[in-house]
């Protein structure tokens, strides 16, 4: 962290990102009621990318001119939107929400493993390992152990969700390659690249000009694209640089207690003692993953330079 960017600020942004992405599930549910998933996702990336492009133009930021950076944007688009969005949209038709939530929350585990075994781009400490384990345990306790009952049934769909989660882990690691760029540039570049990939397919498959979406679906699409995608992606790329790959993916754990908290505040729901214990585990895990790691206490290989 720098003096201008204290840890408290980054944790607040992590909480905001978790809220924005947690709300996206409701927007998607409303949107796909009358808009096919492929067209919905293509429109989401196009609108979000266009909004950020307008802001970039207004701020007079210069777009990267080299092909290498745009290739990175394309890779980021595949890992962070095109592939995982498609896999999850297909898989959740056959997977219970509770189990899908748990499987979706495992990206910190894959970031930890990929970092330790492959990239070694940041130091890994026993505290961060504790954070990964505590966060996953807390997620399971909040959702309820019964959610694991369906594990193994509909194995292909569950593997698709795991594959999507691995994509998200890879995106958090490759996102480190945009260091030095304003976070708005990789956010917009990857979204527009994703739209370029998804748009032609949606035109052929769904023929969107023949659709008659409802006003609720269109409103959900607009909210999803502007708030839960454009704004969220800018925050995400900032956090990848400030908290690191593992710290940024901690938001996947936070989405669960945020959703539960909304139910408590707005719907009068009550938390069981198990859920309270899970909430404590998640908070402890997120803090452990987000705190900077002293290089001399790394339990794995030191980061590669």
C-alpha positions in Angstrom: 0.0 0.0 0.0 1.1 3.6 -0.5 0.4 6.5 1.7 -2.2 7.7 -0.7 -3.8 4.2 -0.8 -4.1 2.8 2.8 -5.2 -0.7 3.4 -8.5 0.5 4.8 -9.3 2.1 1.5 -8.5 -1.0 -0.5 -10.6 -3.2 1.9 -13.5 -0.8 1.5 -13.1 -1.1 -2.3 -12.9 -4.9 -2.0 -16.2 -4.8 -0.1 -17.8 -2.5 -2.7 -16.6 -4.9 -5.5 -18.1 -7.9 -3.7 -21.4 -6.0 -3.4 -21.4 -5.0 -7.1 -20.6 -8.5 -8.3 -22.9 -10.0 -5.8 -25.8 -7.9 -7.2 -25.0 -9.1 -10.7 -26.7 -12.5 -10.1 -30.1 -10.7 -9.5 -29.6 -8.5 -12.6 -28.8 -11.6 -14.7 -31.8 -13.5 -13.4 -34.1 -10.6 -14.5 -32.3 -10.1 -17.8 -32.3 -13.6 -19.1 -36.0 -14.0 -18.5 -36.6 -12.4 -22.0 -33.1 -12.0 -23.4 -31.1 -15.1 -24.4 -27.9 -15.6 -22.3 -25.5 -15.2 -25.2 -27.0 -11.9 -26.4 -27.3 -10.7 -22.8 -23.7 -11.3 -22.1 -22.6 -9.8 -25.4 -24.7 -6.7 -24.8 -23.3 -6.5 -21.2 -19.7 -6.4 -22.3 -20.4 -4.0 -25.2 -22.3 -1.5 -23.2 -19.9 -1.6 -20.3 -16.9 -1.2 -22.6 -18.5 1.6 -24.5 -19.3 3.5 -21.3 -15.7 3.2 -20.2 -14.5 4.2 -23.6 -16.5 7.5 -23.4 -15.1 8.2 -20.0 -11.6 7.4 -21.2 -12.1 9.9 -24.1 -13.4 12.5 -21.6 -10.4 12.0 -19.4 -8.1 12.2 -22.5 -6.3 9.0 -21.5 -4.2 7.5 -24.3 -5.1 4.0 -25.5 -2.2 1.5 -25.7 -0.8 1.6 -29.3 1.2 -1.7 -29.2 -0.3 -5.0 -30.3 1.1 -6.9 -27.3 -1.1 -5.0 -24.8 -4.2 -5.6 -26.9 -3.3 -9.3 -27.1 -3.3 -9.2 -23.3 -6.7 -7.5 -23.3 -8.0 -10.3 -25.5 -6.6 -13.0 -23.1 -8.1 -11.1 -20.2 -11.4 -11.0 -21.9 -11.4 -14.7 -22.5 -10.4 -15.5 -18.9 -12.6 -12.9 -17.1 -15.8 -12.8 -19.2 -16.2 -14.8 -22.4 -15.4 -18.3 -21.2 -16.5 -18.2 -17.5 -19.7 -16.3 -18.2 -20.7 -18.9 -20.9 -19.8 -21.9 -18.7 -21.6 -20.6 -15.6 -24.7 -19.6 -17.6 -24.9 -23.2 -19.0 -24.0 -25.0 -15.8 -26.3 -23.2 -13.4 -29.3 -24.6 -15.3 -28.4 -27.9 -13.7 -26.7 -27.0 -10.4 -28.3 -25.9 -7.1 -27.5 -22.3 -6.2 -25.9 -23.2 -2.9 -23.4 -25.6 -4.4 -22.8 -23.3 -7.3 -21.9 -20.5 -4.8 -19.4 -22.7 -3.0 -17.8 -23.9 -6.3 -17.7 -20.3 -7.5 -16.0 -19.1 -4.3 -12.9 -21.4 -4.8 -10.9 -19.0 -7.1 -8.5 -18.0 -4.2 -7.6 -21.6 -3.9 -6.6 -21.8 -7.6 -4.8 -18.5 -7.4 -2.8 -19.8 -4.5 -2.0 -23.1 -6.3 -1.1 -21.4 -9.6 1.0 -18.9 -7.8 2.9 -21.5 -5.8 3.4 -24.0 -8.6 3.6 -22.0 -11.8 3.9 -18.2 -11.8 5.4 -17.4 -8.3 4.6 -13.7 -9.0 4.0 -12.8 -5.4 5.1 -14.2 -2.0 2.8 -16.7 -0.3 2.8 -17.0 3.5 1.2 -19.2 6.0 -1.2 -16.3 6.8 -2.4 -16.2 3.2 -2.9 -20.0 3.2 -4.9 -19.6 6.4 -7.0 -17.0 4.7 -7.7 -19.2 1.7 -8.8 -22.1 4.0 -10.8 -20.0 6.4 -12.6 -18.2 3.7 -13.7 -21.4 2.0 -14.8 -22.9 5.3 -16.8 -19.8 6.2 -18.5 -19.9 2.8 -19.5 -23.5 3.4 -20.8 -22.7 6.9 -22.9 -19.7 5.7 -24.4 -21.5 2.7 -24.9 -24.6 4.8 -23.2 -28.0 4.7 -26.3 -29.4 3.1 -25.4 -27.6 -0.1 -22.6 -30.1 -0.6 -25.1 -33.0 -0.7 -25.4 -32.6 -4.5 -21.7 -32.7 -5.1 -21.0 -35.3 -7.8 -24.5 -35.2 -9.3 -24.5 -33.4 -12.6 -20.7 -33.7 -12.5 -20.2 -32.2 -16.0 -22.0 -29.0 -15.0 -20.1 -28.8 -11.7 -16.8 -29.2 -13.5 -17.8 -26.4 -15.9 -18.3 -24.1 -12.8 -14.9 -25.2 -11.5 -13.4 -24.5 -14.9 -14.9 -21.0 -14.9 -13.4 -20.5 -11.5 -10.0 -21.5 -12.7 -10.5 -18.9 -15.5 -11.2 -16.2 -12.9 -8.0 -17.3 -11.0 -6.0 -17.0 -14.2 -7.5 -13.6 -14.9 -6.4 -12.3 -11.5 -2.9 -13.4 -12.2 -2.6 -12.1 -15.8 -4.2 -8.9 -14.6 -1.0 -8.1 -12.9 0.6 -7.6 -16.3 -1.2 -4.2 -16.7 0.8 -2.5 -14.0 1.4 1.1 -14.9 -1.8 1.5 -16.9 -4.8 3.4 -15.5 -7.2 0.7 -14.3 -9.9 2.0 -16.7 -7.8 1.0 -19.7 -7.5 -2.8 -19.1 -11.2 -2.8 -17.9 -12.4 -1.1 -21.1 -10.0 -3.0 -23.4 -10.9 -6.4 -22.1 -14.6 -5.7 -22.2 -14.5 -4.4 -25.8 -12.4 -7.4 -26.8 -15.0 -9.7 -25.2 -17.8 -7.9 -27.0 -15.9 -8.4 -30.3 -15.7 -12.1 -29.7 -19.3 -12.6 -28.4 -21.1 -10.1 -30.6 -20.9 -11.9 -34.0 -21.8 -15.3 -32.3 -24.8 -13.7 -30.7 -25.9 -12.2 -34.0 -25.8 -15.5 -35.7 -27.3 -17.7 -32.9 -29.9 -15.4 -31.4 -30.7 -12.9 -34.2 -31.3 -10.3 -31.5 -33.3 -8.0 -33.9 -36.1 -10.5 -33.6 -36.3 -10.4 -29.8 -38.9 -8.5 -27.8 -37.2 -8.0 -24.4 -39.3 -6.7 -21.5 -38.6 -3.3 -19.8 -37.5 -5.1 -16.7 -34.9 -7.2 -18.6 -33.6 -4.1 -20.4 -33.3 -2.2 -17.1 -31.5 -5.1 -15.6 -29.1 -5.2 -18.5 -28.3 -1.5 -18.2 -27.7 -1.8 -14.4 -25.6 -4.9 -14.9 -23.5 -3.3 -17.6 -22.9 0.1 -16.0 -22.7 -0.7 -12.3 -21.8 -4.4 -11.9 -19.5 -4.5 -14.9 -18.0 -1.1 -16.0 -17.5 0.2 -12.5 -16.7 -3.2 -11.0 -14.0 -3.9 -13.5 -12.2 -0.7 -12.9 -12.2 -1.4 -9.2 -11.1 -5.0 -9.9 -8.0 -4.0 -11.9 -7.0 -1.5 -9.3 -7.2 -4.1 -6.5 -5.2 -6.6 -8.5 -2.4 -4.1 -8.5 -2.8 -3.0 -4.8 -3.8 -6.2 -3.0 -2.3 -8.7 -5.4 -4.0 -11.6 -7.2 -4.9 -13.5 -4.1 -6.2 -10.4 -2.3 -8.3 -9.3 -5.2 -10.0 -12.7 -5.4 -11.0 -12.5 -1.8 -14.1 -10.8 -3.0 -15.5 -14.2 -4.1 -15.7 -15.1 -0.4 -17.3 -11.8 0.6 -20.2 -12.1 -1.8 -21.8 -14.8 0.3 -22.1 -12.9 3.6 -23.1 -9.7 1.7 -26.0 -11.6 0.2 -26.9 -13.0 3.6 -26.6 -9.6 5.2 -29.0 -8.1 2.7 -31.5 -10.8 3.6 -31.1 -9.9 7.3 -31.5 -6.2 6.9 -34.2 -6.1 4.2 -36.1 -9.3 4.6 -35.9 -9.8 8.4 -34.1 -13.1 8.1 -32.1 -14.5 11.0 -28.6 -16.1 11.0 -28.0 -19.5 12.6 -25.1 -19.9 15.0 -23.3 -21.8 12.2 -23.8 -18.9 9.8 -22.4 -16.5 12.3 -19.3 -18.7 12.7 -19.0 -18.8 9.0 -19.2 -15.0 8.7 -16.3 -14.7 11.3 -14.3 -17.2 9.2 -14.9 -15.3 6.0 -13.9 -11.9 7.6 -10.7 -13.4 9.1 -9.8 -15.1 5.8 -10.3 -12.0 3.7 -8.2 -9.9 6.0 -5.5 -12.5 6.1 -5.4 -12.7 2.3 -5.5 -8.9 1.8 -2.7 -8.0 4.2 0.7 -7.5 2.4 3.1 -10.4 2.8 6.6 -9.8 4.1 9.0 -11.4 1.6 11.1 -13.0 4.3 8.1 -15.0 5.6 7.1 -16.6 2.3 6.4 -20.3 2.7 6.8 -21.0 -1.0 9.4 -19.8 -3.5 10.0 -16.0 -3.5 8.2 -14.1 -6.3 9.9 -14.1 -9.7 10.9 -10.8 -11.1 
